Amino acid sequence: MKLVNSGRVKPGKALDLCCGAGSNTVYLAEKGFNVTTLDISDKAVFYAKDKAGKAEVSINFLIGNFTSLPFRTHEFDFAFDFGCFHHVPTEERTAYIKGVFRVLKPKATCFLVCFSNRNGVAWNHFRKAQIQKLFQDWFRIEQIDHVSSVEGDGITRYFYQVLMQRLSDDIT
Protein backbone atom coordinates (compact mmCIF):
# COMPACT_ATOMS: atom_id res chain seq x y z
CA MET A 1 0.00 0.00 0.00
CA LYS A 2 1.62 3.20 -1.23
CA LEU A 3 0.25 5.30 1.64
CA VAL A 4 2.08 3.20 4.22
CA ASN A 5 5.28 2.66 2.24
CA SER A 6 5.56 6.40 1.50
CA GLY A 7 5.12 7.29 5.18
CA ARG A 8 1.93 9.29 4.45
CA VAL A 9 0.11 6.99 6.87
CA LYS A 10 2.21 6.02 9.87
CA PRO A 11 1.64 3.01 12.12
CA GLY A 12 -0.96 3.62 14.79
CA LYS A 13 -4.36 2.30 15.71
CA ALA A 14 -6.12 1.28 12.48
CA LEU A 15 -9.68 0.24 11.66
CA ASP A 16 -10.19 -1.97 8.60
CA LEU A 17 -13.83 -1.87 7.59
CA CYS A 18 -14.92 -5.11 5.91
CA CYS A 19 -11.70 -7.09 5.98
CA GLY A 20 -12.77 -9.73 3.50
CA ALA A 21 -10.14 -12.49 3.39
CA GLY A 22 -7.79 -10.29 5.42
CA SER A 23 -4.97 -9.47 3.00
CA ASN A 24 -4.96 -5.74 3.74
CA THR A 25 -5.58 -6.32 7.44
CA VAL A 26 -2.57 -8.61 7.71
CA TYR A 27 -0.45 -6.20 5.65
CA LEU A 28 -1.22 -3.34 8.06
CA ALA A 29 -0.40 -5.52 11.09
CA GLU A 30 2.89 -6.58 9.49
CA LYS A 31 3.73 -2.89 9.01
CA GLY A 32 3.32 -2.22 12.73
CA PHE A 33 -0.30 -1.07 12.95
CA ASN A 34 -2.50 -2.06 15.88
CA VAL A 35 -5.38 -3.32 13.71
CA THR A 36 -9.02 -3.85 14.52
CA THR A 37 -11.31 -5.07 11.79
CA LEU A 38 -15.05 -5.30 11.53
CA ASP A 39 -16.84 -7.44 8.96
CA ILE A 40 -20.46 -8.48 8.74
CA SER A 41 -19.46 -11.92 7.42
CA ASP A 42 -18.37 -14.55 9.93
CA LYS A 43 -16.95 -16.55 7.00
CA ALA A 44 -14.74 -13.62 5.93
CA VAL A 45 -13.51 -13.21 9.50
CA PHE A 46 -12.75 -16.95 9.68
CA TYR A 47 -10.54 -16.72 6.56
CA ALA A 48 -8.91 -13.50 7.73
CA LYS A 49 -8.12 -15.02 11.15
CA ASP A 50 -6.52 -17.98 9.43
CA LYS A 51 -4.40 -15.66 7.27
CA ALA A 52 -3.37 -13.65 10.35
CA GLY A 53 -2.40 -16.84 12.18
CA LYS A 54 -0.20 -17.98 9.31
CA ALA A 55 1.43 -14.54 9.21
CA GLU A 56 1.83 -14.61 13.01
CA VAL A 57 0.28 -11.18 13.54
CA SER A 58 -2.16 -10.07 16.20
CA ILE A 59 -5.41 -8.49 14.97
CA ASN A 60 -8.63 -7.73 16.82
CA PHE A 61 -11.37 -9.35 14.69
CA LEU A 62 -15.00 -8.38 15.21
CA ILE A 63 -18.18 -9.43 13.46
CA GLY A 64 -20.77 -6.70 13.16
CA ASN A 65 -22.58 -4.10 11.12
CA PHE A 66 -20.47 -1.30 9.67
CA THR A 67 -23.28 1.26 9.95
CA SER A 68 -23.24 1.01 13.76
CA LEU A 69 -19.59 1.05 14.80
CA PRO A 70 -19.06 -0.33 18.33
CA PHE A 71 -15.97 1.78 19.09
CA ARG A 72 -15.11 4.72 21.30
CA THR A 73 -15.08 8.26 19.93
CA HIS A 74 -11.64 9.29 18.60
CA GLU A 75 -10.29 5.73 18.95
CA PHE A 76 -8.46 5.32 15.62
CA ASP A 77 -5.61 7.03 13.76
CA PHE A 78 -6.47 5.51 10.39
CA ALA A 79 -9.56 3.98 8.76
CA PHE A 80 -9.28 1.75 5.71
CA ASP A 81 -12.29 0.86 3.59
CA PHE A 82 -11.52 -1.31 0.59
CA GLY A 83 -14.92 -2.05 -0.88
CA CYS A 84 -17.18 -1.56 2.13
CA PHE A 85 -18.84 1.80 1.44
CA HIS A 86 -20.37 0.75 -1.86
CA HIS A 87 -22.30 -1.97 0.01
CA VAL A 88 -23.88 0.53 2.42
CA PRO A 89 -27.57 0.99 1.54
CA THR A 90 -28.36 4.51 0.31
CA GLU A 91 -30.46 5.35 3.36
CA GLU A 92 -27.62 4.33 5.73
CA ARG A 93 -24.74 6.21 4.03
CA THR A 94 -24.88 9.23 6.32
CA ALA A 95 -24.88 6.99 9.41
CA TYR A 96 -21.86 5.14 8.04
CA ILE A 97 -19.95 8.36 7.28
CA LYS A 98 -20.80 9.88 10.68
CA GLY A 99 -19.72 6.65 12.37
CA VAL A 100 -16.33 6.64 10.68
CA PHE A 101 -15.96 10.34 11.49
CA ARG A 102 -16.81 9.68 15.15
CA VAL A 103 -14.33 6.85 15.72
CA LEU A 104 -11.42 8.65 14.03
CA LYS A 105 -9.21 11.08 15.90
CA PRO A 106 -9.29 14.70 14.69
CA LYS A 107 -7.24 15.05 11.50
CA ALA A 108 -6.90 11.26 11.17
CA THR A 109 -6.66 9.74 7.71
CA CYS A 110 -9.30 7.67 5.94
CA PHE A 111 -8.65 5.76 2.72
CA LEU A 112 -11.70 4.58 0.78
CA VAL A 113 -11.95 2.45 -2.37
CA CYS A 114 -15.39 2.24 -3.95
CA PHE A 115 -17.07 1.41 -7.25
CA SER A 116 -17.03 3.98 -10.04
CA ASN A 117 -20.01 4.79 -12.23
CA ARG A 118 -17.79 3.83 -15.17
CA ASN A 119 -18.84 0.24 -14.35
CA GLY A 120 -22.36 1.22 -15.42
CA VAL A 121 -25.33 2.77 -13.70
CA ALA A 122 -26.16 1.20 -10.34
CA TRP A 123 -27.20 2.39 -6.88
CA ASN A 124 -23.67 1.76 -5.57
CA HIS A 125 -21.57 3.08 -8.47
CA PHE A 126 -20.37 6.59 -7.68
CA ARG A 127 -19.42 9.72 -9.58
CA LYS A 128 -16.54 11.83 -8.27
CA ALA A 129 -18.84 14.76 -7.46
CA GLN A 130 -21.18 12.43 -5.57
CA ILE A 131 -18.34 11.17 -3.36
CA GLN A 132 -17.23 14.75 -2.68
CA LYS A 133 -20.75 15.80 -1.71
CA LEU A 134 -21.31 12.79 0.56
CA PHE A 135 -18.10 13.26 2.57
CA GLN A 136 -17.48 17.04 2.47
CA ASP A 137 -19.18 17.87 5.77
CA TRP A 138 -16.98 15.46 7.74
CA PHE A 139 -13.76 15.05 5.77
CA ARG A 140 -11.34 17.14 3.75
CA ILE A 141 -10.77 15.23 0.55
CA GLU A 142 -7.08 15.33 -0.30
CA GLN A 143 -7.08 13.16 -3.40
CA ILE A 144 -9.47 11.20 -5.58
CA ASP A 145 -8.01 8.88 -8.19
CA HIS A 146 -9.97 6.94 -10.79
CA VAL A 147 -8.36 3.53 -11.22
CA SER A 148 -9.05 0.31 -13.06
CA SER A 149 -8.34 -3.28 -12.15
CA VAL A 150 -8.53 -6.47 -14.16
CA GLU A 151 -10.32 -8.84 -11.82
CA GLY A 152 -9.91 -12.61 -11.52
CA ASP A 153 -12.75 -13.15 -13.98
CA GLY A 154 -10.84 -11.14 -16.63
CA ILE A 155 -13.23 -8.19 -16.51
CA THR A 156 -11.89 -4.68 -16.01
CA ARG A 157 -13.64 -2.87 -13.17
CA TYR A 158 -13.33 0.78 -12.21
CA PHE A 159 -12.93 2.30 -8.76
CA TYR A 160 -12.34 5.56 -6.99
CA GLN A 161 -9.55 5.70 -4.43
CA VAL A 162 -10.26 8.50 -1.99
CA LEU A 163 -7.74 9.83 0.48
CA MET A 164 -9.27 12.13 3.06
CA GLN A 165 -8.60 13.67 6.43
CA ARG A 166 -11.16 13.86 9.21
CA LEU A 167 -12.14 17.41 10.02
CA SER A 168 -10.99 18.44 13.47
CA ASP A 169 -14.28 19.86 14.69
CA ASP A 170 -16.93 17.52 16.02
CA ILE A 171 -20.01 17.83 13.86
CA THR A 172 -23.36 16.44 14.88
One Martini backbone bead per residue (centre of mass of N, CA, C, O) as a GRO file, in nm:
protein
  172
    1MET     BB    1   0.093   0.040   0.027
    2LYS     BB    2   0.167   0.358  -0.047
    3LEU     BB    3   0.091   0.513   0.216
    4VAL     BB    4   0.288   0.350   0.395
    5ASN     BB    5   0.558   0.345   0.233
    6SER     BB    6   0.570   0.674   0.225
    7GLY     BB    7   0.448   0.780   0.525
    8ARG     BB    8   0.159   0.908   0.523
    9VAL     BB    9   0.100   0.643   0.688
   10LYS     BB   10   0.124   0.570   1.019
   11PRO     BB   11   0.161   0.389   1.269
   12GLY     BB   12  -0.134   0.266   1.444
   13LYS     BB   13  -0.465   0.290   1.491
   14ALA     BB   14  -0.663   0.056   1.306
   15LEU     BB   15  -0.942   0.047   1.068
   16ASP     BB   16  -1.102  -0.231   0.913
   17LEU     BB   17  -1.347  -0.228   0.672
   18CYS     BB   18  -1.404  -0.507   0.557
   19CYS     BB   19  -1.171  -0.756   0.532
   20GLY     BB   20  -1.233  -1.017   0.434
   21ALA     BB   21  -0.951  -1.222   0.385
   22GLY     BB   22  -0.709  -1.010   0.512
   23SER     BB   23  -0.473  -0.880   0.351
   24ASN     BB   24  -0.473  -0.582   0.457
   25THR     BB   25  -0.471  -0.643   0.756
   26VAL     BB   26  -0.201  -0.793   0.763
   27TYR     BB   27  -0.028  -0.576   0.641
   28LEU     BB   28  -0.066  -0.367   0.865
   29ALA     BB   29   0.046  -0.544   1.094
   30GLU     BB   30   0.330  -0.585   0.961
   31LYS     BB   31   0.369  -0.250   0.975
   32GLY     BB   32   0.265  -0.183   1.296
   33PHE     BB   33  -0.026  -0.205   1.336
   34ASN     BB   34  -0.321  -0.161   1.529
   35VAL     BB   35  -0.568  -0.394   1.448
   36THR     BB   36  -0.907  -0.345   1.352
   37THR     BB   37  -1.191  -0.549   1.257
   38LEU     BB   38  -1.494  -0.526   1.049
   39ASP     BB   39  -1.740  -0.781   0.979
   40ILE     BB   40  -2.040  -0.933   0.869
   41SER     BB   41  -1.865  -1.191   0.803
   42ASP     BB   42  -1.776  -1.489   0.941
   43LYS     BB   43  -1.620  -1.609   0.702
   44ALA     BB   44  -1.419  -1.383   0.659
   45VAL     BB   45  -1.300  -1.391   0.945
   46PHE     BB   46  -1.196  -1.677   0.931
   47TYR     BB   47  -0.992  -1.628   0.697
   48ALA     BB   48  -0.840  -1.391   0.831
   49LYS     BB   49  -0.744  -1.544   1.081
   50ASP     BB   50  -0.578  -1.750   0.928
   51LYS     BB   51  -0.387  -1.548   0.794
   52ALA     BB   52  -0.281  -1.425   1.061
   53GLY     BB   53  -0.164  -1.687   1.177
   54LYS     BB   54   0.042  -1.740   0.946
   55ALA     BB   55   0.174  -1.441   0.999
   56GLU     BB   56   0.194  -1.374   1.305
   57VAL     BB   57  -0.056  -1.178   1.384
   58SER     BB   58  -0.224  -0.922   1.561
   59ILE     BB   59  -0.589  -0.917   1.564
   60ASN     BB   60  -0.898  -0.749   1.589
   61PHE     BB   61  -1.188  -0.940   1.560
   62LEU     BB   62  -1.508  -0.846   1.415
   63ILE     BB   63  -1.861  -0.886   1.425
   64GLY     BB   64  -2.051  -0.655   1.214
   65ASN     BB   65  -2.196  -0.346   1.166
   66PHE     BB   66  -2.090  -0.061   0.970
   67THR     BB   67  -2.339   0.143   1.077
   68SER     BB   68  -2.251   0.039   1.389
   69LEU     BB   69  -1.998   0.141   1.567
   70PRO     BB   70  -1.823  -0.025   1.855
   71PHE     BB   71  -1.668   0.256   1.926
   72ARG     BB   72  -1.483   0.493   2.029
   73THR     BB   73  -1.418   0.805   2.044
   74HIS     BB   74  -1.119   0.865   1.897
   75GLU     BB   75  -0.962   0.571   1.844
   76PHE     BB   76  -0.844   0.636   1.551
   77ASP     BB   77  -0.586   0.701   1.295
   78PHE     BB   78  -0.710   0.481   1.086
   79ALA     BB   79  -0.905   0.425   0.787
   80PHE     BB   80  -1.014   0.125   0.603
   81ASP     BB   81  -1.186   0.106   0.271
   82PHE     BB   82  -1.224  -0.194   0.078
   83GLY     BB   83  -1.545  -0.223  -0.029
   84CYS     BB   84  -1.782  -0.111   0.170
   85PHE     BB   85  -1.946   0.148   0.095
   86HIS     BB   86  -2.093   0.016  -0.166
   87HIS     BB   87  -2.283  -0.160   0.054
   88VAL     BB   88  -2.429   0.081   0.150
   89PRO     BB   89  -2.715   0.186   0.197
   90THR     BB   90  -2.841   0.480   0.112
   91GLU     BB   91  -2.993   0.534   0.399
   92GLU     BB   92  -2.688   0.467   0.556
   93ARG     BB   93  -2.452   0.662   0.476
   94THR     BB   94  -2.449   0.879   0.696
   95ALA     BB   95  -2.402   0.686   0.932
   96TYR     BB   96  -2.135   0.582   0.834
   97ILE     BB   97  -1.978   0.848   0.814
   98LYS     BB   98  -2.024   0.936   1.110
   99GLY     BB   99  -1.888   0.688   1.234
  100VAL     BB  100  -1.608   0.730   1.120
  101PHE     BB  101  -1.570   1.010   1.231
  102ARG     BB  102  -1.601   0.940   1.534
  103VAL     BB  103  -1.357   0.715   1.556
  104LEU     BB  104  -1.181   0.938   1.469
  105LYS     BB  105  -0.936   1.136   1.487
  106PRO     BB  106  -0.833   1.429   1.458
  107LYS     BB  107  -0.691   1.430   1.138
  108ALA     BB  108  -0.739   1.171   1.032
  109THR     BB  109  -0.716   0.894   0.818
  110CYS     BB  110  -0.887   0.808   0.506
  111PHE     BB  111  -0.938   0.508   0.305
  112LEU     BB  112  -1.114   0.476  -0.010
  113VAL     BB  113  -1.283   0.207  -0.194
  114CYS     BB  114  -1.492   0.246  -0.489
  115PHE     BB  115  -1.724   0.243  -0.707
  116SER     BB  116  -1.772   0.323  -1.038
  117ASN     BB  117  -1.973   0.449  -1.296
  118ARG     BB  118  -1.805   0.303  -1.526
  119ASN     BB  119  -1.961   0.020  -1.468
  120GLY     BB  120  -2.229   0.162  -1.442
  121VAL     BB  121  -2.551   0.176  -1.354
  122ALA     BB  122  -2.587   0.217  -0.994
  123TRP     BB  123  -2.644   0.257  -0.658
  124ASN     BB  124  -2.303   0.178  -0.611
  125HIS     BB  125  -2.214   0.394  -0.831
  126PHE     BB  126  -1.977   0.652  -0.852
  127ARG     BB  127  -1.922   0.985  -0.852
  128LYS     BB  128  -1.710   1.223  -0.772
  129ALA     BB  129  -1.918   1.439  -0.676
  130GLN     BB  130  -2.068   1.247  -0.484
  131ILE     BB  131  -1.840   1.193  -0.289
  132GLN     BB  132  -1.787   1.483  -0.208
  133LYS     BB  133  -2.072   1.540  -0.093
  134LEU     BB  134  -2.088   1.310   0.122
  135PHE     BB  135  -1.796   1.402   0.282
  136GLN     BB  136  -1.755   1.726   0.326
  137ASP     BB  137  -1.866   1.758   0.635
  138TRP     BB  138  -1.616   1.549   0.758
  139PHE     BB  139  -1.410   1.580   0.510
  140ARG     BB  140  -1.093   1.620   0.361
  141ILE     BB  141  -1.019   1.606   0.036
  142GLU     BB  142  -0.707   1.519  -0.115
  143GLN     BB  143  -0.785   1.255  -0.301
  144ILE     BB  144  -0.885   1.146  -0.639
  145ASP     BB  145  -0.884   0.826  -0.796
  146HIS     BB  146  -0.899   0.672  -1.107
  147VAL     BB  147  -0.936   0.318  -1.138
  148SER     BB  148  -0.814   0.003  -1.255
  149SER     BB  149  -0.916  -0.358  -1.273
  150VAL     BB  150  -0.823  -0.683  -1.323
  151GLU     BB  151  -0.998  -0.943  -1.265
  152GLY     BB  152  -1.029  -1.285  -1.222
  153ASP     BB  153  -1.254  -1.278  -1.471
  154GLY     BB  154  -1.122  -1.044  -1.681
  155ILE     BB  155  -1.255  -0.791  -1.575
  156THR     BB  156  -1.292  -0.455  -1.592
  157ARG     BB  157  -1.269  -0.236  -1.317
  158TYR     BB  158  -1.396   0.055  -1.140
  159PHE     BB  159  -1.243   0.311  -0.927
  160TYR     BB  160  -1.223   0.485  -0.620
  161GLN     BB  161  -0.967   0.673  -0.464
  162VAL     BB  162  -0.983   0.797  -0.122
  163LEU     BB  163  -0.828   1.072   0.032
  164MET     BB  164  -0.875   1.159   0.382
  165GLN     BB  165  -0.957   1.408   0.633
  166ARG     BB  166  -1.048   1.466   0.932
  167LEU     BB  167  -1.215   1.676   1.088
  168SER     BB  168  -1.169   1.851   1.392
  169ASP     BB  169  -1.459   1.898   1.421
  170ASP     BB  170  -1.743   1.841   1.582
  171ILE     BB  171  -2.021   1.685   1.423
  172THR     BB  172  -2.389   1.642   1.425
   0.00000   0.00000   0.00000
